[in-house]
Amino acid sequence: MRYYKPFISPLDPCPPIRVKSYSTPPQLFIPFQPPNLPQFTPYEALKYGTLWPALYSPYPYGHKYVRQEEGDA
């Protein structure tokens, strides 16, 4: 996760969000496949969606990305 602080206008009528976050995919930091990269077992690879633990990036459940639908309380 990466974080940044957006500009907050003194004239904004809404309450500000002081720190925003976004997810960066691990593929951005591994430009090529290095030799002898550790691997998941076949069962774990199916569970996580990738063979290599270095490329696994979990979806941030429970974070601000998960939005309640209207009518859910």
LUMZA-730755 format. One record per atom (N, C-alpha, C, O): residue number from 0; residue in three letters; atom name; x, y, z; chain. Coordinates in Angstrom, 2 decimals, padded with zeros to 5 digits. Example, Ala and Ser with C-alpha at 12.3 -4.5 7.8 and 13.67 -1.06 7.14 Angstrom:
! residues 2
node resi->0 | resn->ALA | name->N | x->013.19 | y->-005.69 | z->007.80 | chain->A
node resi->0 | resn->ALA | name->CA | x->012.30 | y->-004.50 | z->007.80 | chain->A
node resi->0 | resn->ALA | name->C | x->013.20 | y->-003.30 | z->007.80 | chain->A
node resi->0 | resn->ALA | name->O | x->014.24 | y->-003.32 | z->008.46 | chain->A
node resi->1 | resn->SER | name->N | x->012.85 | y->-002.25 | z->007.08 | chain->A
node resi->1 | resn->SER | name->CA | x->013.67 | y->-001.06 | z->007.14 | chain->A
node resi->1 | resn->SER | name->C | x->012.90 | y->000.03 | z->007.87 | chain->A
node resi->1 | resn->SER | name->O | x->013.41 | y->001.14 | z->008.04 | chain->A
//
This chain:
! residues 73
node resi->0 | resn->MET | name->N | x->000.84 | y->-001.17 | z->000.00 | chain->A
node resi->0 | resn->MET | name->CA | x->000.00 | y->000.00 | z->000.00 | chain->A
node resi->0 | resn->MET | name->C | x->000.89 | y->001.24 | z->000.00 | chain->A
node resi->0 | resn->MET | name->O | x->001.91 | y->001.31 | z->000.68 | chain->A
node resi->1 | resn->ARG | name->N | x->000.46 | y->002.21 | z->-000.78 | chain->A
node resi->1 | resn->ARG | name->CA | x->001.13 | y->003.51 | z->-000.80 | chain->A
node resi->1 | resn->ARG | name->C | x->000.14 | y->004.55 | z->-000.27 | chain->A
node resi->1 | resn->ARG | name->O | x->-001.07 | y->004.39 | z->-000.42 | chain->A
node resi->2 | resn->TYR | name->N | x->000.66 | y->005.59 | z->000.32 | chain->A
node resi->2 | resn->TYR | name->CA | x->-000.18 | y->006.61 | z->000.93 | chain->A
node resi->2 | resn->TYR | name->C | x->000.26 | y->007.99 | z->000.46 | chain->A
node resi->2 | resn->TYR | name->O | x->001.44 | y->008.20 | z->000.16 | chain->A
node resi->3 | resn->TYR | name->N | x->-000.68 | y->008.92 | z->000.39 | chain->A
node resi->3 | resn->TYR | name->CA | x->-000.35 | y->010.31 | z->000.08 | chain->A
node resi->3 | resn->TYR | name->C | x->-001.36 | y->011.22 | z->000.75 | chain->A
node resi->3 | resn->TYR | name->O | x->-002.46 | y->010.80 | z->001.12 | chain->A
node resi->4 | resn->LYS | name->N | x->-000.97 | y->012.48 | z->000.91 | chain->A
node resi->4 | resn->LYS | name->CA | x->-001.83 | y->013.48 | z->001.55 | chain->A
node resi->4 | resn->LYS | name->C | x->-002.31 | y->014.45 | z->000.47 | chain->A
node resi->4 | resn->LYS | name->O | x->-001.50 | y->015.22 | z->-000.06 | chain->A
node resi->5 | resn->PRO | name->N | x->-003.60 | y->014.44 | z->000.13 | chain->A
node resi->5 | resn->PRO | name->CA | x->-004.11 | y->015.34 | z->-000.91 | chain->A
node resi->5 | resn->PRO | name->C | x->-004.25 | y->016.78 | z->-000.37 | chain->A
node resi->5 | resn->PRO | name->O | x->-004.25 | y->017.02 | z->000.84 | chain->A
node resi->6 | resn->PHE | name->N | x->-004.38 | y->017.69 | z->-001.29 | chain->A
node resi->6 | resn->PHE | name->CA | x->-004.63 | y->019.09 | z->-000.92 | chain->A
node resi->6 | resn->PHE | name->C | x->-006.01 | y->019.19 | z->-000.30 | chain->A
node resi->6 | resn->PHE | name->O | x->-006.97 | y->018.62 | z->-000.81 | chain->A
node resi->7 | resn->ILE | name->N | x->-006.11 | y->019.92 | z->000.79 | chain->A
node resi->7 | resn->ILE | name->CA | x->-007.39 | y->020.12 | z->001.47 | chain->A
node resi->7 | resn->ILE | name->C | x->-007.72 | y->021.60 | z->001.42 | chain->A
node resi->7 | resn->ILE | name->O | x->-007.01 | y->022.42 | z->002.00 | chain->A
node resi->8 | resn->SER | name->N | x->-008.78 | y->021.93 | z->000.72 | chain->A
node resi->8 | resn->SER | name->CA | x->-009.18 | y->023.32 | z->000.58 | chain->A
node resi->8 | resn->SER | name->C | x->-009.91 | y->023.79 | z->001.83 | chain->A
node resi->8 | resn->SER | name->O | x->-010.71 | y->023.04 | z->002.39 | chain->A
node resi->9 | resn->PRO | name->N | x->-009.65 | y->025.00 | z->002.28 | chain->A
node resi->9 | resn->PRO | name->CA | x->-010.39 | y->025.52 | z->003.44 | chain->A
node resi->9 | resn->PRO | name->C | x->-011.86 | y->025.80 | z->003.10 | chain->A
node resi->9 | resn->PRO | name->O | x->-012.68 | y->025.98 | z->004.00 | chain->A
node resi->10 | resn->LEU | name->N | x->-012.19 | y->025.85 | z->001.80 | chain->A
node resi->10 | resn->LEU | name->CA | x->-013.55 | y->026.14 | z->001.38 | chain->A
node resi->10 | resn->LEU | name->C | x->-014.35 | y->024.89 | z->001.03 | chain->A
node resi->10 | resn->LEU | name->O | x->-015.50 | y->024.98 | z->000.60 | chain->A
node resi->11 | resn->ASP | name->N | x->-013.75 | y->023.71 | z->001.21 | chain->A
node resi->11 | resn->ASP | name->CA | x->-014.43 | y->022.46 | z->000.88 | chain->A
node resi->11 | resn->ASP | name->C | x->-015.55 | y->022.20 | z->001.90 | chain->A
node resi->11 | resn->ASP | name->O | x->-015.28 | y->022.18 | z->003.10 | chain->A
node resi->12 | resn->PRO | name->N | x->-016.80 | y->022.01 | z->001.44 | chain->A
node resi->12 | resn->PRO | name->CA | x->-017.90 | y->021.80 | z->002.38 | chain->A
node resi->12 | resn->PRO | name->C | x->-017.93 | y->020.40 | z->002.99 | chain->A
node resi->12 | resn->PRO | name->O | x->-018.59 | y->020.18 | z->004.01 | chain->A
node resi->13 | resn->CYS | name->N | x->-017.22 | y->019.46 | z->002.39 | chain->A
node resi->13 | resn->CYS | name->CA | x->-017.24 | y->018.08 | z->002.88 | chain->A
node resi->13 | resn->CYS | name->C | x->-016.10 | y->017.87 | z->003.88 | chain->A
node resi->13 | resn->CYS | name->O | x->-015.09 | y->018.56 | z->003.81 | chain->A
node resi->14 | resn->PRO | name->N | x->-016.25 | y->016.93 | z->004.80 | chain->A
node resi->14 | resn->PRO | name->CA | x->-015.14 | y->016.62 | z->005.70 | chain->A
node resi->14 | resn->PRO | name->C | x->-013.98 | y->016.04 | z->004.89 | chain->A
node resi->14 | resn->PRO | name->O | x->-014.20 | y->015.18 | z->004.03 | chain->A
node resi->15 | resn->PRO | name->N | x->-012.76 | y->016.49 | z->005.14 | chain->A
node resi->15 | resn->PRO | name->CA | x->-011.64 | y->016.03 | z->004.31 | chain->A
node resi->15 | resn->PRO | name->C | x->-011.18 | y->014.62 | z->004.64 | chain->A
node resi->15 | resn->PRO | name->O | x->-011.32 | y->014.14 | z->005.77 | chain->A
node resi->16 | resn->ILE | name->N | x->-010.63 | y->013.97 | z->003.63 | chain->A
node resi->16 | resn->ILE | name->CA | x->-009.92 | y->012.71 | z->003.82 | chain->A
node resi->16 | resn->ILE | name->C | x->-008.45 | y->013.10 | z->003.83 | chain->A
node resi->16 | resn->ILE | name->O | x->-007.89 | y->013.43 | z->002.78 | chain->A
node resi->17 | resn->ARG | name->N | x->-007.83 | y->013.05 | z->004.99 | chain->A
node resi->17 | resn->ARG | name->CA | x->-006.48 | y->013.59 | z->005.14 | chain->A
node resi->17 | resn->ARG | name->C | x->-005.40 | y->012.71 | z->004.52 | chain->A
node resi->17 | resn->ARG | name->O | x->-004.41 | y->013.23 | z->004.02 | chain->A
node resi->18 | resn->VAL | name->N | x->-005.58 | y->011.41 | z->004.55 | chain->A
node resi->18 | resn->VAL | name->CA | x->-004.59 | y->010.49 | z->003.96 | chain->A
node resi->18 | resn->VAL | name->C | x->-005.34 | y->009.52 | z->003.07 | chain->A
node resi->18 | resn->VAL | name->O | x->-006.29 | y->008.87 | z->003.50 | chain->A
node resi->19 | resn->LYS | name->N | x->-004.92 | y->009.42 | z->001.81 | chain->A
node resi->19 | resn->LYS | name->CA | x->-005.51 | y->008.47 | z->000.87 | chain->A
node resi->19 | resn->LYS | name->C | x->-004.51 | y->007.37 | z->000.58 | chain->A
node resi->19 | resn->LYS | name->O | x->-003.30 | y->007.57 | z->000.73 | chain->A
node resi->20 | resn->SER | name->N | x->-005.00 | y->006.21 | z->000.17 | chain->A
node resi->20 | resn->SER | name->CA | x->-004.12 | y->005.08 | z->-000.10 | chain->A
node resi->20 | resn->SER | name->C | x->-004.49 | y->004.41 | z->-001.41 | chain->A
node resi->20 | resn->SER | name->O | x->-005.62 | y->004.51 | z->-001.89 | chain->A
node resi->21 | resn->TYR | name->N | x->-003.52 | y->003.72 | z->-001.97 | chain->A
node resi->21 | resn->TYR | name->CA | x->-003.74 | y->002.92 | z->-003.17 | chain->A
node resi->21 | resn->TYR | name->C | x->-002.79 | y->001.74 | z->-003.17 | chain->A
node resi->21 | resn->TYR | name->O | x->-001.74 | y->001.77 | z->-002.52 | chain->A
node resi->22 | resn->SER | name->N | x->-003.16 | y->000.72 | z->-003.88 | chain->A
node resi->22 | resn->SER | name->CA | x->-002.37 | y->-000.50 | z->-003.93 | chain->A
node resi->22 | resn->SER | name->C | x->-001.49 | y->-000.51 | z->-005.18 | chain->A
node resi->22 | resn->SER | name->O | x->-001.94 | y->-000.13 | z->-006.26 | chain->A
node resi->23 | resn->THR | name->N | x->-000.25 | y->-000.94 | z->-005.03 | chain->A
node resi->23 | resn->THR | name->CA | x->000.65 | y->-001.07 | z->-006.17 | chain->A
node resi->23 | resn->THR | name->C | x->000.90 | y->-002.55 | z->-006.43 | chain->A
node resi->23 | resn->THR | name->O | x->001.19 | y->-003.29 | z->-005.49 | chain->A
node resi->24 | resn->PRO | name->N | x->000.78 | y->-002.99 | z->-007.67 | chain->A
node resi->24 | resn->PRO | name->CA | x->001.02 | y->-004.40 | z->-007.96 | chain->A
node resi->24 | resn->PRO | name->C | x->002.50 | y->-004.75 | z->-007.85 | chain->A
node resi->24 | resn->PRO | name->O | x->003.35 | y->-003.94 | z->-008.23 | chain->A
node resi->25 | resn->PRO | name->N | x->002.82 | y->-005.93 | z->-007.32 | chain->A
node resi->25 | resn->PRO | name->CA | x->004.23 | y->-006.30 | z->-007.15 | chain->A
node resi->25 | resn->PRO | name->C | x->004.98 | y->-006.45 | z->-008.48 | chain->A
node resi->25 | resn->PRO | name->O | x->006.21 | y->-006.41 | z->-008.49 | chain->A
node resi->26 | resn->GLN | name->N | x->004.27 | y->-006.62 | z->-009.60 | chain->A
node resi->26 | resn->GLN | name->CA | x->004.93 | y->-006.76 | z->-010.89 | chain->A
node resi->26 | resn->GLN | name->C | x->005.71 | y->-005.50 | z->-011.26 | chain->A
node resi->26 | resn->GLN | name->O | x->006.63 | y->-005.56 | z->-012.09 | chain->A
node resi->27 | resn->LEU | name->N | x->005.37 | y->-004.36 | z->-010.67 | chain->A
node resi->27 | resn->LEU | name->CA | x->006.09 | y->-003.13 | z->-010.97 | chain->A
node resi->27 | resn->LEU | name->C | x->007.52 | y->-003.16 | z->-010.46 | chain->A
node resi->27 | resn->LEU | name->O | x->008.38 | y->-002.44 | z->-010.98 | chain->A
node resi->28 | resn->PHE | name->N | x->007.79 | y->-003.98 | z->-009.46 | chain->A
node resi->28 | resn->PHE | name->CA | x->009.09 | y->-003.97 | z->-008.81 | chain->A
node resi->28 | resn->PHE | name->C | x->009.95 | y->-005.17 | z->-009.18 | chain->A
node resi->28 | resn->PHE | name->O | x->011.10 | y->-005.26 | z->-008.74 | chain->A
node resi->29 | resn->ILE | name->N | x->009.43 | y->-006.09 | z->-009.98 | chain->A
node resi->29 | resn->ILE | name->CA | x->010.20 | y->-007.24 | z->-010.46 | chain->A
node resi->29 | resn->ILE | name->C | x->010.18 | y->-007.18 | z->-011.99 | chain->A
node resi->29 | resn->ILE | name->O | x->009.26 | y->-007.73 | z->-012.60 | chain->A
node resi->30 | resn->PRO | name->N | x->011.17 | y->-006.54 | z->-012.61 | chain->A
node resi->30 | resn->PRO | name->CA | x->011.12 | y->-006.34 | z->-014.07 | chain->A
node resi->30 | resn->PRO | name->C | x->011.31 | y->-007.63 | z->-014.88 | chain->A
node resi->30 | resn->PRO | name->O | x->010.84 | y->-007.71 | z->-016.01 | chain->A
node resi->31 | resn->PHE | name->N | x->012.00 | y->-008.64 | z->-014.33 | chain->A
node resi->31 | resn->PHE | name->CA | x->012.19 | y->-009.91 | z->-015.03 | chain->A
node resi->31 | resn->PHE | name->C | x->012.16 | y->-011.02 | z->-013.98 | chain->A
node resi->31 | resn->PHE | name->O | x->012.29 | y->-010.77 | z->-012.79 | chain->A
node resi->32 | resn->GLN | name->N | x->011.99 | y->-012.25 | z->-014.46 | chain->A
node resi->32 | resn->GLN | name->CA | x->011.90 | y->-013.37 | z->-013.53 | chain->A
node resi->32 | resn->GLN | name->C | x->013.31 | y->-013.80 | z->-013.13 | chain->A
node resi->32 | resn->GLN | name->O | x->014.05 | y->-014.34 | z->-013.96 | chain->A
node resi->33 | resn->PRO | name->N | x->013.70 | y->-013.58 | z->-011.87 | chain->A
node resi->33 | resn->PRO | name->CA | x->015.03 | y->-014.01 | z->-011.45 | chain->A
node resi->33 | resn->PRO | name->C | x->015.10 | y->-015.54 | z->-011.33 | chain->A
node resi->33 | resn->PRO | name->O | x->014.07 | y->-016.18 | z->-011.10 | chain->A
node resi->34 | resn->PRO | name->N | x->016.28 | y->-016.11 | z->-011.49 | chain->A
node resi->34 | resn->PRO | name->CA | x->016.40 | y->-017.56 | z->-011.37 | chain->A
node resi->34 | resn->PRO | name->C | x->016.21 | y->-018.02 | z->-009.92 | chain->A
node resi->34 | resn->PRO | name->O | x->016.48 | y->-017.28 | z->-008.98 | chain->A
node resi->35 | resn->ASN | name->N | x->015.73 | y->-019.24 | z->-009.77 | chain->A
node resi->35 | resn->ASN | name->CA | x->015.53 | y->-019.89 | z->-008.46 | chain->A
node resi->35 | resn->ASN | name->C | x->014.60 | y->-019.11 | z->-007.54 | chain->A
node resi->35 | resn->ASN | name->O | x->014.83 | y->-019.05 | z->-006.33 | chain->A
node resi->36 | resn->LEU | name->N | x->013.57 | y->-018.51 | z->-008.08 | chain->A
node resi->36 | resn->LEU | name->CA | x->012.59 | y->-017.80 | z->-007.29 | chain->A
node resi->36 | resn->LEU | name->C | x->011.75 | y->-018.82 | z->-006.52 | chain->A
node resi->36 | resn->LEU | name->O | x->011.30 | y->-019.80 | z->-007.12 | chain->A
node resi->37 | resn->PRO | name->N | x->011.53 | y->-018.63 | z->-005.21 | chain->A
node resi->37 | resn->PRO | name->CA | x->010.72 | y->-019.61 | z->-004.44 | chain->A
node resi->37 | resn->PRO | name->C | x->009.32 | y->-019.75 | z->-005.03 | chain->A
node resi->37 | resn->PRO | name->O | x->008.76 | y->-018.80 | z->-005.58 | chain->A
node resi->38 | resn->GLN | name->N | x->008.76 | y->-020.96 | z->-004.90 | chain->A
node resi->38 | resn->GLN | name->CA | x->007.44 | y->-021.24 | z->-005.47 | chain->A
node resi->38 | resn->GLN | name->C | x->006.50 | y->-021.77 | z->-004.40 | chain->A
node resi->38 | resn->GLN | name->O | x->006.92 | y->-022.42 | z->-003.44 | chain->A
node resi->39 | resn->PHE | name->N | x->005.19 | y->-021.48 | z->-004.59 | chain->A
node resi->39 | resn->PHE | name->CA | x->004.16 | y->-022.08 | z->-003.76 | chain->A
node resi->39 | resn->PHE | name->C | x->004.01 | y->-023.54 | z->-004.15 | chain->A
node resi->39 | resn->PHE | name->O | x->004.44 | y->-023.96 | z->-005.22 | chain->A
node resi->40 | resn->THR | name->N | x->003.38 | y->-024.33 | z->-003.27 | chain->A
node resi->40 | resn->THR | name->CA | x->002.98 | y->-025.68 | z->-003.65 | chain->A
node resi->40 | resn->THR | name->C | x->001.84 | y->-025.55 | z->-004.65 | chain->A
node resi->40 | resn->THR | name->O | x->001.23 | y->-024.48 | z->-004.73 | chain->A
node resi->41 | resn->PRO | name->N | x->001.53 | y->-026.59 | z->-005.42 | chain->A
node resi->41 | resn->PRO | name->CA | x->000.44 | y->-026.48 | z->-006.39 | chain->A
node resi->41 | resn->PRO | name->C | x->-000.89 | y->-026.06 | z->-005.75 | chain->A
node resi->41 | resn->PRO | name->O | x->-001.63 | y->-025.26 | z->-006.32 | chain->A
node resi->42 | resn->TYR | name->N | x->-001.20 | y->-026.60 | z->-004.57 | chain->A
node resi->42 | resn->TYR | name->CA | x->-002.44 | y->-026.22 | z->-003.88 | chain->A
node resi->42 | resn->TYR | name->C | x->-002.43 | y->-024.74 | z->-003.52 | chain->A
node resi->42 | resn->TYR | name->O | x->-003.42 | y->-024.04 | z->-003.74 | chain->A
node resi->43 | resn->GLU | name->N | x->-001.31 | y->-024.27 | z->-002.95 | chain->A
node resi->43 | resn->GLU | name->CA | x->-001.21 | y->-022.85 | z->-002.57 | chain->A
node resi->43 | resn->GLU | name->C | x->-001.25 | y->-021.95 | z->-003.80 | chain->A
node resi->43 | resn->GLU | name->O | x->-001.84 | y->-020.87 | z->-003.76 | chain->A
node resi->44 | resn->ALA | name->N | x->-000.63 | y->-022.38 | z->-004.90 | chain->A
node resi->44 | resn->ALA | name->CA | x->-000.62 | y->-021.58 | z->-006.12 | chain->A
node resi->44 | resn->ALA | name->C | x->-002.05 | y->-021.39 | z->-006.65 | chain->A
node resi->44 | resn->ALA | name->O | x->-002.39 | y->-020.30 | z->-007.10 | chain->A
node resi->45 | resn->LEU | name->N | x->-002.87 | y->-022.42 | z->-006.59 | chain->A
node resi->45 | resn->LEU | name->CA | x->-004.27 | y->-022.27 | z->-007.00 | chain->A
node resi->45 | resn->LEU | name->C | x->-005.03 | y->-021.37 | z->-006.04 | chain->A
node resi->45 | resn->LEU | name->O | x->-005.90 | y->-020.60 | z->-006.45 | chain->A
node resi->46 | resn->LYS | name->N | x->-004.71 | y->-021.46 | z->-004.76 | chain->A
node resi->46 | resn->LYS | name->CA | x->-005.39 | y->-020.65 | z->-003.75 | chain->A
node resi->46 | resn->LYS | name->C | x->-005.04 | y->-019.17 | z->-003.90 | chain->A
node resi->46 | resn->LYS | name->O | x->-005.93 | y->-018.32 | z->-003.82 | chain->A
node resi->47 | resn->TYR | name->N | x->-003.77 | y->-018.85 | z->-004.13 | chain->A
node resi->47 | resn->TYR | name->CA | x->-003.31 | y->-017.47 | z->-004.20 | chain->A
node resi->47 | resn->TYR | name->C | x->-003.34 | y->-016.88 | z->-005.61 | chain->A
node resi->47 | resn->TYR | name->O | x->-003.24 | y->-015.66 | z->-005.77 | chain->A
node resi->48 | resn->GLY | name->N | x->-003.46 | y->-017.71 | z->-006.63 | chain->A
node resi->48 | resn->GLY | name->CA | x->-003.56 | y->-017.20 | z->-008.00 | chain->A
node resi->48 | resn->GLY | name->C | x->-002.22 | y->-016.93 | z->-008.66 | chain->A
node resi->48 | resn->GLY | name->O | x->-002.18 | y->-016.32 | z->-009.73 | chain->A
node resi->49 | resn->THR | name->N | x->-001.14 | y->-017.35 | z->-008.05 | chain->A
node resi->49 | resn->THR | name->CA | x->000.18 | y->-017.19 | z->-008.65 | chain->A
node resi->49 | resn->THR | name->C | x->001.10 | y->-018.28 | z->-008.12 | chain->A
node resi->49 | resn->THR | name->O | x->000.89 | y->-018.82 | z->-007.03 | chain->A
node resi->50 | resn->LEU | name->N | x->002.12 | y->-018.61 | z->-008.90 | chain->A
node resi->50 | resn->LEU | name->CA | x->003.06 | y->-019.65 | z->-008.49 | chain->A
node resi->50 | resn->LEU | name->C | x->004.13 | y->-019.09 | z->-007.56 | chain->A
node resi->50 | resn->LEU | name->O | x->004.71 | y->-019.84 | z->-006.77 | chain->A
node resi->51 | resn->TRP | name->N | x->004.41 | y->-017.79 | z->-007.66 | chain->A
node resi->51 | resn->TRP | name->CA | x->005.52 | y->-017.20 | z->-006.92 | chain->A
node resi->51 | resn->TRP | name->C | x->005.04 | y->-016.31 | z->-005.78 | chain->A
node resi->51 | resn->TRP | name->O | x->004.25 | y->-015.39 | z->-006.02 | chain->A
node resi->52 | resn->PRO | name->N | x->005.48 | y->-016.56 | z->-004.56 | chain->A
node resi->52 | resn->PRO | name->CA | x->005.08 | y->-015.73 | z->-003.43 | chain->A
node resi->52 | resn->PRO | name->C | x->005.45 | y->-014.25 | z->-003.60 | chain->A
node resi->52 | resn->PRO | name->O | x->004.76 | y->-013.38 | z->-003.07 | chain->A
node resi->53 | resn->ALA | name->N | x->006.51 | y->-013.96 | z->-004.33 | chain->A
node resi->53 | resn->ALA | name->CA | x->006.93 | y->-012.57 | z->-004.53 | chain->A
node resi->53 | resn->ALA | name->C | x->005.90 | y->-011.78 | z->-005.35 | chain->A
node resi->53 | resn->ALA | name->O | x->005.85 | y->-010.55 | z->-005.26 | chain->A
node resi->54 | resn->LEU | name->N | x->005.09 | y->-012.48 | z->-006.16 | chain->A
node resi->54 | resn->LEU | name->CA | x->004.09 | y->-011.80 | z->-006.99 | chain->A
node resi->54 | resn->LEU | name->C | x->002.70 | y->-011.82 | z->-006.36 | chain->A
node resi->54 | resn->LEU | name->O | x->001.74 | y->-011.34 | z->-006.97 | chain->A
node resi->55 | resn->TYR | name->N | x->002.57 | y->-012.35 | z->-005.17 | chain->A
node resi->55 | resn->TYR | name->CA | x->001.27 | y->-012.40 | z->-004.51 | chain->A
node resi->55 | resn->TYR | name->C | x->000.97 | y->-011.06 | z->-003.84 | chain->A
node resi->55 | resn->TYR | name->O | x->001.79 | y->-010.54 | z->-003.09 | chain->A
node resi->56 | resn->SER | name->N | x->-000.20 | y->-010.52 | z->-004.14 | chain->A
node resi->56 | resn->SER | name->CA | x->-000.63 | y->-009.27 | z->-003.53 | chain->A
node resi->56 | resn->SER | name->C | x->-002.09 | y->-009.45 | z->-003.12 | chain->A
node resi->56 | resn->SER | name->O | x->-002.97 | y->-009.48 | z->-003.97 | chain->A
node resi->57 | resn->PRO | name->N | x->-002.35 | y->-009.56 | z->-001.81 | chain->A
node resi->57 | resn->PRO | name->CA | x->-003.73 | y->-009.79 | z->-001.37 | chain->A
node resi->57 | resn->PRO | name->C | x->-004.60 | y->-008.56 | z->-001.60 | chain->A
node resi->57 | resn->PRO | name->O | x->-004.13 | y->-007.43 | z->-001.50 | chain->A
node resi->58 | resn->TYR | name->N | x->-005.86 | y->-008.80 | z->-001.90 | chain->A
node resi->58 | resn->TYR | name->CA | x->-006.81 | y->-007.71 | z->-002.03 | chain->A
node resi->58 | resn->TYR | name->C | x->-007.09 | y->-007.18 | z->-000.63 | chain->A
node resi->58 | resn->TYR | name->O | x->-007.32 | y->-007.97 | z->000.28 | chain->A
node resi->59 | resn->PRO | name->N | x->-007.08 | y->-005.88 | z->-000.44 | chain->A
node resi->59 | resn->PRO | name->CA | x->-007.22 | y->-005.33 | z->000.92 | chain->A
node resi->59 | resn->PRO | name->C | x->-008.66 | y->-005.39 | z->001.44 | chain->A
node resi->59 | resn->PRO | name->O | x->-009.35 | y->-004.37 | z->001.49 | chain->A
node resi->60 | resn->TYR | name->N | x->-009.10 | y->-006.58 | z->001.83 | chain->A
node resi->60 | resn->TYR | name->CA | x->-010.44 | y->-006.72 | z->002.40 | chain->A
node resi->60 | resn->TYR | name->C | x->-010.50 | y->-005.95 | z->003.71 | chain->A
node resi->60 | resn->TYR | name->O | x->-009.53 | y->-005.89 | z->004.45 | chain->A
node resi->61 | resn->GLY | name->N | x->-011.65 | y->-005.36 | z->003.98 | chain->A
node resi->61 | resn->GLY | name->CA | x->-011.82 | y->-004.61 | z->005.20 | chain->A
node resi->61 | resn->GLY | name->C | x->-011.21 | y->-003.23 | z->005.14 | chain->A
node resi->61 | resn->GLY | name->O | x->-011.24 | y->-002.50 | z->006.13 | chain->A
node resi->62 | resn->HIS | name->N | x->-010.66 | y->-002.88 | z->004.01 | chain->A
node resi->62 | resn->HIS | name->CA | x->-010.05 | y->-001.56 | z->003.83 | chain->A
node resi->62 | resn->HIS | name->C | x->-011.08 | y->-000.65 | z->003.20 | chain->A
node resi->62 | resn->HIS | name->O | x->-012.23 | y->-001.05 | z->003.01 | chain->A
node resi->63 | resn->LYS | name->N | x->-010.72 | y->000.54 | z->002.87 | chain->A
node resi->63 | resn->LYS | name->CA | x->-011.66 | y->001.51 | z->002.31 | chain->A
node resi->63 | resn->LYS | name->C | x->-012.18 | y->001.11 | z->000.93 | chain->A
node resi->63 | resn->LYS | name->O | x->-013.13 | y->001.72 | z->000.44 | chain->A
node resi->64 | resn->TYR | name->N | x->-011.57 | y->000.08 | z->000.29 | chain->A
node resi->64 | resn->TYR | name->CA | x->-012.03 | y->-000.33 | z->-001.03 | chain->A
node resi->64 | resn->TYR | name->C | x->-013.38 | y->-001.03 | z->-000.95 | chain->A
node resi->64 | resn->TYR | name->O | x->-014.16 | y->-000.97 | z->-001.90 | chain->A
node resi->65 | resn->VAL | name->N | x->-013.66 | y->-001.68 | z->000.16 | chain->A
node resi->65 | resn->VAL | name->CA | x->-014.92 | y->-002.42 | z->000.29 | chain->A
node resi->65 | resn->VAL | name->C | x->-016.00 | y->-001.42 | z->000.68 | chain->A
node resi->65 | resn->VAL | name->O | x->-015.93 | y->-000.80 | z->001.74 | chain->A
node resi->66 | resn->ARG | name->N | x->-017.00 | y->-001.27 | z->-000.18 | chain->A
node resi->66 | resn->ARG | name->CA | x->-018.03 | y->-000.26 | z->000.02 | chain->A
node resi->66 | resn->ARG | name->C | x->-019.36 | y->-000.94 | z->000.31 | chain->A
node resi->66 | resn->ARG | name->O | x->-019.72 | y->-001.92 | z->-000.35 | chain->A
node resi->67 | resn->GLN | name->N | x->-020.08 | y->-000.44 | z->001.29 | chain->A
node resi->67 | resn->GLN | name->CA | x->-021.39 | y->-001.00 | z->001.58 | chain->A
node resi->67 | resn->GLN | name->C | x->-022.39 | y->-000.51 | z->000.54 | chain->A
node resi->67 | resn->GLN | name->O | x->-022.38 | y->000.66 | z->000.15 | chain->A
node resi->68 | resn->GLU | name->N | x->-023.24 | y->-001.41 | z->000.12 | chain->A
node resi->68 | resn->GLU | name->CA | x->-024.29 | y->-001.03 | z->-000.83 | chain->A
node resi->68 | resn->GLU | name->C | x->-025.39 | y->-000.27 | z->-000.10 | chain->A
node resi->68 | resn->GLU | name->O | x->-025.55 | y->-000.41 | z->001.11 | chain->A
node resi->69 | resn->GLU | name->N | x->-026.12 | y->000.53 | z->-000.84 | chain->A
node resi->69 | resn->GLU | name->CA | x->-027.20 | y->001.29 | z->-000.24 | chain->A
node resi->69 | resn->GLU | name->C | x->-028.24 | y->000.33 | z->000.33 | chain->A
node resi->69 | resn->GLU | name->O | x->-028.65 | y->-000.62 | z->-000.34 | chain->A
node resi->70 | resn->GLY | name->N | x->-028.67 | y->000.59 | z->001.57 | chain->A
node resi->70 | resn->GLY | name->CA | x->-029.63 | y->-000.29 | z->002.23 | chain->A
node resi->70 | resn->GLY | name->C | x->-028.97 | y->-001.24 | z->003.18 | chain->A
node resi->70 | resn->GLY | name->O | x->-029.64 | y->-001.78 | z->004.06 | chain->A
node resi->71 | resn->ASP | name->N | x->-027.64 | y->-001.49 | z->003.04 | chain->A
node resi->71 | resn->ASP | name->CA | x->-026.92 | y->-002.34 | z->003.99 | chain->A
node resi->71 | resn->ASP | name->C | x->-026.59 | y->-001.50 | z->005.22 | chain->A
node resi->71 | resn->ASP | name->O | x->-026.17 | y->-000.34 | z->005.10 | chain->A
node resi->72 | resn->ALA | name->N | x->-026.76 | y->-002.07 | z->006.37 | chain->A
node resi->72 | resn->ALA | name->CA | x->-026.45 | y->-001.30 | z->007.58 | chain->A
node resi->72 | resn->ALA | name->C | x->-025.31 | y->-001.94 | z->008.34 | chain->A
node resi->72 | resn->ALA | name->O | x->-024.91 | y->-001.43 | z->009.38 | chain->A
//
